[in-house]
Amino acid sequence: MKKLVTTFKVFAVLTVFMLSSCQNETSEIVPETTTQGISISDLKREITPPTSQKLPETVQNQLNESKKNLEKYLKNDLQITGITILGKLSTAKSVTLSHDLISDQSSMISFGNIIEPTTVRTERIGKLNSEELTTAQEGLKSMAFSEIKTDSEVLEITWNHKGENFTTLCFYNDSGIIWDNVLGGLVMMNIRGNSKESSHNAQAKVYSKWYKQWWTADWIWGSKRGEMGYKITIYYSGSTVSNTDVEDWANISLGKAKSESKVSKNSGAYGQCKFALGLCTPTGSLSFNSTNFSVSFSGLGSNMVHNGTKSLYP
């Protein structure tokens, strides 16, 4: 009976120890092995080790500014806690592994406008619903195929998200950061937009006047990433508009953009146009509906969409 009690005590101690170990591991939310059976260790074996632990000045500045902006807008919710330089992608296999790893279901991703903290989400790609997952993985792989190539450098960033730790792979070159699922997934967006209006200009006996409105998206280190907008111009004499023109534009680095516009009232008491504009990061999708003349966003990712009508009077 004594032996049985002793055995039970040993078993109980081991059980407590195992449970304690499991609890200690909960602060790390990204496993080393991915759902595709590959791991960061596989990538490390294909990378040429770094000759220096010093980053290019541009990359270091981008990381420093990103830290500042994350602290300014997200406080302690999302922080960079460590950086490890891994080396250079020197083989075709290392490039392929990189593409697979950043789009793997076990990888973490962030998206949203850090200026509006309630829009920011940080989660594992595999937690997305099936439609979001497909769009996100296709977008990431397409972006990675065109941007992450042999001779790209790679470092590992350690993050703390509300007390939990995870890592991401950050790719860069001498010109700056190429992609990271958090640094590239988040944006800084001017949601109010900018506008400018001209005074009338004489063109023979006909006057012209224009109104321009645009919205911008920045990388989280502060430099401009994308812009979308429209410009309406009316030509008039006295109080009568004789003609109306409109133009539109949209562009974004490492993302998707769409813009449409049309004149809805060409002449008379005023000119009028309709506009449909959208920007998003690679994990989302934009579509244009010509029936209701609007752009809509689907999937997940940082995005900005503006649909509307503008009238301009002499």
N, C-alpha and C positions, 0 to 999 in steps of 0.2 A: 504494500500500500504506500510506503514511504517513497519507493522508486517512482510510482505512478504520480504522486504529488510533485516530486522533484521535476519529473519530465514535463508536467503541465506548467510548472513555474517557468522553466526554460522556454517552453513554447510561447508562453504569454509575453515574456521579455522580448523574444524575437519578433513577435507580432507588433508590439509597441514600437520597436526599433524600425521595422519596415514601414509602418504607418507614418512615423516621424520623418523618415527619409522621403516618402512620397510628398508629404506636406512641404518639405523644404524645396522640392523640385518644382512646385507650382509657380514660382516666380519666373521661371523660364518657360515661355509659351510657344517656342518654335523648336520642333525636334530636329536633330541633325539629319535624319533620313527623311526624304520626301516621299510623296505618294507614288512617284514614278520609279522608286527604287534607287534613285541617285541621291547623292549628298554633297554638301559643301566640301567634304573631304575628297571626293572624287575630283572636284574642280581644282582643289589645291594641288593635287598631284600633277595636273596638266599645266600649271602656271609657272612661268619663269620667275624665280624669287627676285624680290626687289634689290637693286644695288644701293638704294638709299631709303631711309625712313622719312625723308623730307618730301612733302607734296609740292607740286607746282604752285606758285604764288596765287594764281587765279583760283585754283581749286580750294586752297586754304582760306582765301578771302570769302569764297562762296559758302564754305562750311561755317565760318565765323559769323557771317551775316545771317545765315539760316538759324543758327543758335539764338542770335539776338531777337529775330522776328518771332521764333517759336516761344521764347520767353515773354516777349511783349504781348502777344495775342493769346497764347494757350497756357501761359503760366507754367505750372508744373505737370500739366496733363500729358505732355509729350516732350521728351528731352533727349538730346544726344549725350550719351554717357561715356562713349569710348569709340576710338577709331583704330583699326589695324590695317596697315598696308599689306596686301597679299602678293602683288606682283603684276606681271603682264600676261595677257592671253596670247600664247605663242603657238598654239596648234588649232587646227580646225575643230578638234574634239573639245577643246576648252571653250571655244565660241559656242558650239552647240549646247554644251552643258550649261553655259551661262544663260542662254535663251530659255532652256527648259527650267532652270531653277527659279528665275524671276517670275515665271508664269505658273509654277507648280501650285497645287492646291494648298500645300503646307506653308507657302510663303505669305508674309504679311504685306499689307498695302494700306495706304492712307489716301483719303480724298476729301475735298471740301475747300472752302475759302477760309483761310486762317483769320482773316479780318472779321469774319462772322463765325466765332467758335462753335455755335450750335450746329453748323453744317458739317463739321469735321468728324469723320469716322476712321477708325483704325481697327482692322480685323484681318483674319486669315482669309485668303482667297477662297478656300474650300467651303467657307460658311455662306457663300452667296447662293442664291437660288439658281436653278439650272440655266435659265436664260441669261441672267447676269454673269454667271460663271463663263458661259460660252463666249459672250461678247468681250468680257475682260481678258480671257486667255488669248483670244484671237487678236485683240488689239495690242496686247503686250508682245506677243510673238512677232507680229507685223512690224512694230516699232523696233524691237530688238534686232530683227533681221537686217533692217536698213541702217541701224546706228551702232550696234555693238559688234565689232569686227576684230580680226587679228591685230595685235599691237595695242588694243585698248588696255588701259591699266584698270586694276580693280582693288577696292579696299572694302573692308567689312565694318559697318557701322553698328554699334550697340545702342539700343534705344531703351528708354523707360517710359512705359505708357500706363499712367495711373497706378504705379507700383509694380507693374509686370515688365519683365525684360524680354527683348527679342532682338534679332539681328537682321540686317538687310545687306545686299551686295550693291555697292556703288561703283559705277564704271565711269572712267574719266580719261582725259588726255591733257596735253599741255594747254589746250584752249579752255578747259573747264570741265565741269561735270556733264557726263552724257546722260546717265539715267540712274535713278534709285527709286524703288517703289514708294518710298515716303516723300523724299525730296522732289521727285517728279510728279507724284500723284497729287500733292497739295499745291494750291495756288494762292496768290493774293489778287483779289479782284475789286475793281472800283465799281460797285453796284449802282451808284448814282449816275455814273457816266459824266461825260463832258459835252459841252455844246458851244457853238460859236455862230454868230450871225453877221452878215455883211451889211454895210450901208449901201444904198443904191448906187449903181455905176452907170454912167451915160454911155450908151452904144448907139451912135447916131441919134435918132429920135426915140429910141426904145431904151428903157431902163431895165436893169437886172438886179436881182436880189437873191441871196442864198442863205440857207440854214443848214448847219452840219451838226450831227450828234454822233458820238462814238463812245465805246466802252473798252477798257484795257484789262489785260490779265498779266500779272507778273510772276516770275519764279519767286519762290519764298526767300531767295537771297536778294531780291529787290529789282533785278534787271527785267526789262520788258520781255514778255513771252508771246503775247498775242494782242490783236485788236480787231474790233468789228464796228461797223458804222454805216451811215448813209448820209447823202447830201442832196437836198432838193433845191432847185434853182427855178425862179419864175422870171419871165420877161413881160414887161407891162408898159403901158402908156396911160398916164392919169391914174384912174382907179380900176382899169380893166387889164386883166392878164391875157396875154395873147398866146403864150406857150409855157409849158412846164417840163423840166428835165429832172431825172433822178439817177443817182449812182449809188452803188453799195459795195462793201468789201468785208472780208473776214479772213484772218490768218492766225495761226498759232504754231509754235515750235513743239514738236512731239505731241501732237493731238489732232483733233479734227475740227474743221470749220465749215460753215455754210452761210451764204448770204443771198437774199433775193430782194428785189424791189420792183415796183411798177408805178406808173402815173395813174391815179384814179380819178383825177379831175384836171384836165389840161388847160382850160381857159375859162374866162368869166370873171367873177368877183374875187376868186382866189385860185391858187394851184394846190393840188393835194397828191400825196403819195402814200403807198403802203410799203412797209418794210418787214422783213423776217430775217433775223440774225441769230447765229448760235456758235459757241465755242465749247469744246470739251477736251478732256485728257484722253489718252488712247483707249482706256478701259470702257468708254461709253460710246454712244452712237447718236447721230443727228439725222433727222429726216424732214423733208419739206412737203407740206400738203398744199397743193395748188388750189384746191377747192376753197379752203378757208384762209389761204395765203398765210401760212404760219410754219415756223420751224419748231420741232419738238425734240426733246432729249429722252433717250432710253438707256437702260443698262445701269452702270454705276460710274462714278468718277466726278471730278470737279467739272462744273459746267455753268454756262451763263447763256440765257436765251432771252431775246427781246423781240416781240412782235408788236406792231402798232401802225398808227396812221398819223401823218403830219400835214397840217394845212399851213400855207404861207400866203400872207396878204401883201398887196403893194405897200 
